[in-house]
Amino acid sequence: MSQTMTSPDNGRLDKGLPRARGGQPDNENSLRHGLRSSSLPKSCRHIRHRTDRLRRELENTIVKLRGSVSLRDASLVQSACRWEAHSLLAAKFLREEFATLSAADKMAFSREVATATESRDRCIDKLKLDALPRPPWLQPEGGEAC
């Protein structure tokens, strides 16, 4: 039995025309900014998966708030993801080498985890994701700010 795959039109007005190359408008895989994260060793795939999940969550929140991801937003997201990866790598090394590390080395790795987490949080704070726009019915009359 032969089956052919058809793609849904997703309400497109240009039905029957070939699709443009690249990510489609309603596709979450569409290119948002083009920045890439650095590579990690194969033994650290879980770290890449966690940072990718953080990246997607931050980008989705930015798009919901602002409509698109600006270059500055993309740079801050990338920095936050790199700090998160740094924190996770330091925690991994601390966990795996705990028995062989000296007390000073254990404290140094612990400090790296804390510093990287703090730096990640600063990047996220700079995105100002808590500054939700006020709904129109809560805006003061005459457009004056409260």
N, CA, C and O of each residue as an XYZ file, in Angstrom:
584
protein
N       0.846     -1.156      0.000
C       0.000      0.000      0.000
C       0.903      1.234      0.000
O       1.785      1.375      0.847
N       0.671      2.097     -0.939
C       1.485      3.301     -1.076
C       0.742      4.494     -0.489
O      -0.421      4.745     -0.805
N       1.443      5.222      0.372
C       0.852      6.407      0.958
C       1.718      7.598      0.607
O       2.944      7.501      0.548
N       1.071      8.705      0.379
C       1.828      9.924      0.121
C       1.623     10.874      1.282
O       0.536     10.966      1.852
N       2.669     11.565      1.614
C       2.602     12.525      2.706
C       2.137     13.869      2.155
O       2.663     14.361      1.157
N       1.175     14.437      2.801
C       0.745     15.780      2.433
C       0.950     16.680      3.629
O       0.762     16.265      4.772
N       1.329     17.892      3.367
C       1.542     18.817      4.466
C       0.296     19.676      4.641
O      -0.347     20.057      3.663
N      -0.039     19.978      5.891
C      -1.224     20.816      6.120
C      -0.970     22.224      5.619
O       0.168     22.693      5.587
N      -2.048     22.892      5.229
C      -1.884     24.245      4.692
C      -1.830     25.299      5.786
O      -1.472     26.444      5.509
N      -2.176     24.948      7.022
C      -2.116     25.879      8.150
C      -2.791     27.216      7.848
O      -2.335     28.260      8.314
N      -3.862     27.190      7.079
C      -4.597     28.410      6.796
C      -3.880     29.342      5.833
O      -4.188     30.533      5.786
N      -2.933     28.822      5.067
C      -2.178     29.671      4.139
C      -3.056     30.079      2.962
O      -3.895     29.310      2.491
N      -2.845     31.293      2.506
C      -3.617     31.792      1.379
C      -3.050     31.303      0.048
O      -3.767     31.277     -0.953
N      -1.782     30.918      0.020
C      -1.142     30.508     -1.220
C      -1.160     28.989     -1.384
O      -0.134     28.377     -1.679
N      -2.332     28.388     -1.192
C      -2.457     26.933     -1.298
C      -2.044     26.480     -2.690
O      -2.380     27.105     -3.697
N      -1.311     25.385     -2.718
C      -0.881     24.834     -3.985
C       0.484     25.329     -4.437
O       1.094     24.713     -5.311
N       0.980     26.420     -3.870
C       2.301     26.933     -4.222
C       3.354     26.243     -3.362
O       3.074     25.864     -2.224
N       4.553     26.080     -3.891
C       5.598     25.456     -3.075
C       5.952     26.330     -1.883
O       5.871     27.557     -1.946
N       6.341     25.686     -0.812
C       6.702     26.409      0.412
C       8.071     27.046      0.259
O       8.931     26.548     -0.467
N       8.251     28.144      0.952
C       9.550     28.808      0.969
C      10.531     27.955      1.761
O      10.124     27.153      2.602
N      11.814     28.127      1.496
C      12.832     27.392      2.236
C      12.924     27.923      3.660
O      12.561     29.068      3.928
N      13.409     27.090      4.566
C      13.618     27.516      5.937
C      12.400     27.284      6.802
O      11.435     26.648      6.376
N      12.446     27.800      8.017
C      11.364     27.624      8.970
C      10.101     28.334      8.517
O      10.147     29.457      8.015
N       8.990     27.673      8.698
C       7.698     28.227      8.309
C       7.164     29.099      9.441
O       7.578     28.934     10.589
N       6.255     30.021      9.141
C       5.799     30.990     10.143
C       5.275     30.383     11.439
O       5.585     30.901     12.511
N       4.497     29.311     11.386
C       3.922     28.727     12.599
C       4.767     27.590     13.151
O       4.306     26.828     14.001
N       5.984     27.472     12.680
C       6.859     26.383     13.076
C       7.805     26.871     14.162
O       8.461     27.898     13.994
N       7.884     26.137     15.290
C       8.786     26.545     16.364
C      10.248     26.389     15.977
O      11.127     26.894     16.676
N      10.521     25.702     14.880
C      11.895     25.524     14.437
C      12.360     26.664     13.535
O      13.491     26.645     13.049
N      11.507     27.648     13.308
C      11.916     28.746     12.439
C      13.078     29.500     13.078
O      13.175     29.591     14.302
N      13.941     30.028     12.250
C      15.125     30.731     12.730
C      14.717     32.019     13.414
O      13.975     32.822     12.847
N      15.202     32.221     14.638
C      14.865     33.431     15.371
C      16.002     34.430     15.340
O      15.766     35.632     15.224
N      17.229     33.952     15.441
C      18.340     34.892     15.524
C      19.614     34.367     14.896
O      20.448     35.184     14.506
N      19.827     33.079     14.770
C      21.007     32.547     14.114
C      22.210     32.346     15.012
O      23.224     31.828     14.543
N      22.153     32.731     16.286
C      23.272     32.495     17.184
C      23.285     31.023     17.584
O      22.233     30.413     17.776
N      24.469     30.469     17.707
C      24.587     29.066     18.075
C      25.356     28.944     19.382
O      26.159     29.808     19.737
N      25.095     27.867     20.077
C      25.849     27.631     21.302
C      27.083     26.804     20.971
O      27.159     26.176     19.916
N      28.041     26.812     21.879
C      29.270     26.066     21.652
C      29.040     24.579     21.896
O      28.055     24.190     22.524
N      29.940     23.766     21.403
C      29.808     22.316     21.519
C      30.352     21.818     22.849
O      31.262     22.414     23.425
N      29.793     20.738     23.319
C      30.246     20.074     24.530
C      30.613     18.638     24.180
O      30.160     18.123     23.158
N      31.422     17.981     25.005
C      31.751     16.573     24.754
C      30.503     15.699     24.793
O      29.484     16.088     25.364
N      30.585     14.520     24.185
C      29.419     13.629     24.138
C      28.951     13.209     25.522
O      27.766     12.945     25.724
N      29.872     13.146     26.477
C      29.484     12.749     27.837
C      28.668     13.836     28.538
O      28.162     13.622     29.640
N      28.541     14.991     27.903
C      27.814     16.130     28.506
C      26.560     16.481     27.716
O      26.115     17.628     27.741
N      25.990     15.513     27.023
C      24.789     15.802     26.232
C      23.639     16.303     27.093
O      22.857     17.150     26.662
N      23.538     15.780     28.310
C      22.449     16.215     29.190
C      22.557     17.714     29.490
O      21.545     18.386     29.692
N      23.775     18.225     29.515
C      23.969     19.655     29.750
C      23.465     20.447     28.548
O      22.794     21.467     28.708
N      23.789     19.977     27.345
C      23.293     20.660     26.143
C      21.771     20.629     26.099
O      21.140     21.620     25.731
N      21.179     19.501     26.471
C      19.715     19.402     26.452
C      19.095     20.381     27.442
O      18.085     21.016     27.139
N      19.693     20.505     28.616
C      19.151     21.438     29.615
C      19.321     22.887     29.185
O      18.423     23.704     29.389
N      20.470     23.213     28.590
C      20.663     24.595     28.144
C      19.777     24.905     26.937
O      19.298     26.029     26.795
N      19.557     23.917     26.069
C      18.637     24.125     24.943
C      17.219     24.372     25.447
O      16.493     25.207     24.907
N      16.833     23.636     26.487
C      15.496     23.825     27.053
C      15.376     25.222     27.687
O      14.347     25.883     27.554
N      16.436     25.660     28.374
C      16.451     27.008     28.940
C      16.354     28.051     27.834
O      15.597     29.015     27.950
N      17.123     27.858     26.759
C      17.100     28.790     25.626
C      15.689     28.890     25.041
O      15.182     29.990     24.821
N      15.064     27.748     24.793
C      13.709     27.758     24.217
C      12.717     28.459     25.142
O      11.874     29.231     24.686
N      12.820     28.187     26.435
C      11.897     28.800     27.392
C      12.067     30.324     27.424
O      11.083     31.063     27.412
N      13.313     30.782     27.465
C      13.556     32.223     27.477
C      13.091     32.874     26.178
O      12.445     33.922     26.204
N      13.417     32.256     25.041
C      13.021     32.826     23.749
C      11.511     32.855     23.593
O      10.962     33.838     23.095
N      10.825     31.790     24.011
C       9.363     31.772     23.913
C       8.742     32.865     24.778
O       7.770     33.504     24.377
N       9.301     33.075     25.955
C       8.797     34.132     26.836
C       9.018     35.505     26.213
O       8.135     36.362     26.265
N      10.197     35.717     25.624
C      10.498     36.997     24.972
C       9.544     37.245     23.813
O       9.035     38.354     23.652
N       9.298     36.217     23.006
C       8.394     36.371     21.860
C       6.980     36.684     22.337
O       6.289     37.500     21.727
N       6.543     36.044     23.418
C       5.204     36.331     23.948
C       5.101     37.765     24.442
O       4.067     38.410     24.264
N       6.171     38.272     25.064
C       6.140     39.629     25.618
C       6.343     40.707     24.572
O       5.662     41.732     24.587
N       7.300     40.472     23.644
C       7.719     41.543     22.745
C       7.413     41.278     21.273
O       7.511     42.190     20.452
N       7.049     40.064     20.933
C       6.734     39.755     19.545
C       7.898     39.186     18.760
O       7.680     38.457     17.792
N       9.125     39.494     19.145
C      10.304     38.955     18.465
C      11.501     39.025     19.405
O      11.456     39.671     20.452
N      12.564     38.349     19.009
C      13.796     38.333     19.788
C      14.774     39.295     19.124
O      15.189     39.073     17.987
N      15.142     40.359     19.828
C      16.099     41.320     19.284
C      17.509     40.751     19.417
O      17.721     39.737     20.082
N      18.457     41.408     18.784
C      19.846     40.963     18.863
C      20.344     41.025     20.304
O      21.048     40.121     20.754
N      19.987     42.081     21.029
C      20.392     42.190     22.437
C      19.777     41.068     23.266
O      20.457     40.465     24.096
N      18.498     40.787     23.047
C      17.851     39.687     23.760
C      18.536     38.366     23.452
O      18.787     37.565     24.352
N      18.839     38.139     22.171
C      19.491     36.890     21.767
C      20.863     36.758     22.410
O      21.255     35.664     22.817
N      21.590     37.856     22.504
C      22.912     37.828     23.137
C      22.804     37.526     24.631
O      23.602     36.762     25.172
N      21.814     38.127     25.294
C      21.621     37.855     26.716
C      21.171     36.416     26.957
O      21.585     35.792     27.933
N      20.331     35.892     26.078
C      19.903     34.499     26.194
C      21.111     33.579     26.016
O      21.284     32.617     26.765
N      21.943     33.881     25.020
C      23.131     33.069     24.786
C      24.069     33.113     25.992
O      24.614     32.084     26.391
N      24.260     34.294     26.570
C      25.117     34.415     27.758
C      24.537     33.624     28.931
O      25.267     32.929     29.638
N      23.235     33.733     29.130
C      22.591     32.989     30.217
C      22.770     31.487     30.017
O      23.018     30.759     30.979
N      22.646     31.022     28.781
C      22.809     29.596     28.498
C      24.250     29.146     28.708
O      24.493     28.044     29.200
N      25.197     29.986     28.338
C      26.609     29.628     28.556
C      26.943     29.588     30.041
O      27.684     28.708     30.481
N      26.409     30.526     30.820
C      26.641     30.488     32.258
C      25.985     29.261     32.871
O      26.544     28.653     33.784
N      24.811     28.891     32.384
C      24.141     27.685     32.879
C      24.978     26.455     32.557
O      25.137     25.578     33.405
N      25.514     26.379     31.348
C      26.377     25.244     30.971
C      27.624     25.215     31.857
O      28.050     24.145     32.291
N      28.208     26.381     32.126
C      29.390     26.465     32.990
C      29.060     25.942     34.386
O      29.836     25.184     34.968
N      27.928     26.339     34.913
C      27.499     25.881     36.233
C      27.295     24.367     36.253
O      27.736     23.688     37.181
N      26.627     23.846     35.228
C      26.365     22.406     35.166
C      27.650     21.601     34.982
O      27.791     20.516     35.547
N      28.594     22.134     34.189
C      29.881     21.456     34.019
C      30.665     21.420     35.327
O      31.222     20.384     35.690
N      30.710     22.535     36.026
C      31.421     22.571     37.302
C      30.784     21.606     38.301
O      31.491     20.912     39.031
N      29.453     21.561     38.334
C      28.766     20.633     39.229
C      29.056     19.183     38.845
O      29.220     18.331     39.718
N      29.120     18.903     37.551
C      29.426     17.550     37.067
C      30.838     17.141     37.485
O      31.046     16.035     37.983
N      31.812     18.040     37.283
C      33.187     17.722     37.660
C      33.303     17.535     39.178
O      34.012     16.642     39.643
N      32.620     18.362     39.932
C      32.638     18.237     41.389
C      32.042     16.898     41.817
O      32.585     16.227     42.695
N      30.944     16.515     41.206
C      30.275     15.264     41.547
C      31.129     14.054     41.168
O      31.252     13.110     41.949
N      31.723     14.081     39.965
C      32.471     12.916     39.478
C      33.839     12.774     40.142
O      34.317     11.654     40.318
N      34.469     13.865     40.507
C      35.828     13.823     41.061
C      35.865     14.147     42.548
O      36.926     14.458     43.088
N      34.735     14.078     43.201
C      34.644     14.500     44.600
C      35.653     13.778     45.493
O      36.289     14.406     46.340
N      35.805     12.463     45.311
C      36.680     11.669     46.176
C      38.151     12.031     46.001
O      38.929     11.893     46.945
N      38.551     12.491     44.817
C      39.967     12.755     44.558
C      40.349     14.224     44.742
O      41.535     14.553     44.723
N      39.381     15.097     44.917
C      39.678     16.526     45.062
C      40.044     16.888     46.498
O      39.555     16.289     47.456
N      40.909     17.875     46.616
C      41.223     18.402     47.944
C      40.068     19.293     48.395
O      39.185     19.629     47.607
N      40.088     19.667     49.663
C      39.028     20.535     50.198
C      39.012     21.874     49.467
O      37.942     22.410     49.177
N      40.197     22.420     49.167
C      40.274     23.703     48.458
C      39.700     23.582     47.045
O      39.012     24.487     46.571
N      39.984     22.463     46.376
C      39.449     22.250     45.027
C      37.930     22.089     45.059
O      37.228     22.586     44.178
N      37.432     21.398     46.070
C      35.977     21.233     46.203
C      35.306     22.594     46.389
O      34.264     22.873     45.796
N      35.919     23.429     47.217
C      35.370     24.765     47.428
C      35.456     25.609     46.153
O      34.557     26.401     45.870
N      36.528     25.443     45.390
C      36.679     26.198     44.141
C      35.590     25.799     43.141
O      34.998     26.665     42.496
N      35.321     24.493     43.009
C      34.259     24.058     42.099
C      32.899     24.538     42.591
O      32.059     24.964     41.799
N      32.688     24.465     43.892
C      31.424     24.949     44.459
C      31.247     26.445     44.205
O      30.150     26.902     43.886
N      32.326     27.195     44.347
C      32.301     28.644     44.088
C      31.979     28.914     42.615
O      31.229     29.836     42.296
N      32.556     28.098     41.718
C      32.281     28.256     40.286
C      30.797     28.037     39.985
O      30.203     28.763     39.188
N      30.207     27.032     40.629
C      28.773     26.770     40.432
C      27.962     27.978     40.880
O      27.061     28.426     40.170
N      28.283     28.503     42.056
C      27.533     29.646     42.590
C      27.726     30.896     41.737
O      26.766     31.616     41.464
N      28.961     31.154     41.316
C      29.251     32.332     40.504
C      28.546     32.252     39.148
O      27.975     33.235     38.676
N      28.594     31.073     38.529
C      27.956     30.898     37.226
C      26.437     31.044     37.340
O      25.803     31.635     36.465
N      25.862     30.516     38.401
C      24.413     30.645     38.610
C      24.034     32.109     38.811
O      23.032     32.573     38.267
N      24.830     32.832     39.588
C      24.571     34.250     39.805
C      24.692     35.041     38.502
O      23.888     35.937     38.246
N      25.680     34.718     37.688
C      25.861     35.399     36.399
C      24.711     35.085     35.442
O      24.248     35.963     34.713
N      24.250     33.828     35.445
C      23.089     33.462     34.629
C      21.874     34.273     35.040
O      21.147     34.789     34.192
N      21.654     34.386     36.344
C      20.497     35.139     36.845
C      20.591     36.618     36.483
O      19.572     37.247     36.196
N      21.797     37.183     36.493
C      21.963     38.586     36.089
C      21.591     38.772     34.617
O      20.954     39.762     34.256
N      21.988     37.820     33.768
C      21.622     37.905     32.347
C      20.107     37.847     32.177
O      19.535     38.601     31.390
N      19.470     36.956     32.912
C      18.008     36.831     32.819
C      17.341     38.094     33.345
O      16.339     38.538     32.785
N      17.881     38.682     34.418
C      17.326     39.936     34.941
C      17.424     41.062     33.922
O      16.518     41.890     33.821
N      18.525     41.100     33.161
C      18.696     42.146     32.138
C      17.666     42.021     31.020
O      17.395     42.998     30.322
N      17.086     40.825     30.837
C      16.047     40.649     29.819
C      14.736     41.324     30.225
O      13.877     41.571     29.379
N      14.581     41.619     31.506
C      13.381     42.282     32.040
C      12.102     41.538     31.655
O      11.157     42.121     31.124
N      12.102     40.247     31.936
C      10.942     39.423     31.602
C       9.809     39.597     32.603
O       8.677     39.203     32.323
N      10.092     40.176     33.757
C       9.041     40.409     34.750
C       8.242     41.658     34.445
O       7.166     41.855     35.009
N       8.744     42.497     33.572
C       8.070     43.750     33.230
C       6.995     43.479     32.183
O       7.153     43.813     31.008
N       5.901     42.868     32.628
C       4.805     42.554     31.718
C       4.085     43.832     31.321
O       3.902     44.724     32.150
N       3.673     43.931     30.059
C       2.902     45.111     29.668
C       1.537     45.100     30.360
O       0.930     44.047     30.561
N       1.078     46.284     30.715
C      -0.227     46.380     31.368
C      -1.329     46.173     30.341
O      -1.245     46.712     29.237
N      -2.364     45.404     30.679
C      -3.489     45.235     29.761
C      -4.164     46.579     29.503
O      -4.122     47.458     30.364
N      -4.783     46.756     28.342
C      -5.392     48.050     27.999
C      -6.424     48.522     29.015
O      -6.552     49.728     29.228
N      -7.161     47.618     29.648
C      -8.194     48.031     30.585
C      -7.613     48.514     31.922
O      -8.332     49.087     32.741
N      -6.304     48.280     32.143
C      -5.660     48.786     33.351
C      -4.852     50.051     33.097
O      -4.295     50.624     34.034
N      -4.780     50.496     31.845
C      -4.047     51.714     31.511
C      -4.822     52.918     32.040
O      -6.047     52.953     31.928
N      -4.141     53.891     32.606
C      -4.852     55.089     33.065
C      -5.428     55.858     31.877
O      -4.897     55.800     30.767
N      -6.493     56.561     32.122
C      -7.111     57.357     31.059
C      -6.182     58.466     30.607
O      -5.469     59.055     31.419
N      -6.187     58.743     29.354
C      -5.343     59.808     28.814
C      -3.928     59.346     28.567
O      -3.093     60.161     28.174
N      -3.606     58.057     28.781
C      -2.280     57.516     28.502
C      -1.206     57.935     29.487
O      -0.018     57.747     29.222
N      -1.604     58.505     30.629
C      -0.610     58.909     31.616
C      -0.115     57.693     32.380
O      -0.867     56.756     32.652
N       1.154     57.730     32.717
C       1.724     56.637     33.510
C       1.402     56.837     34.976
O       1.290     57.968     35.449
N       1.255     55.744     35.687
C       0.984     55.805     37.139
C       2.237     56.140     37.891
O       2.214     56.236     39.118
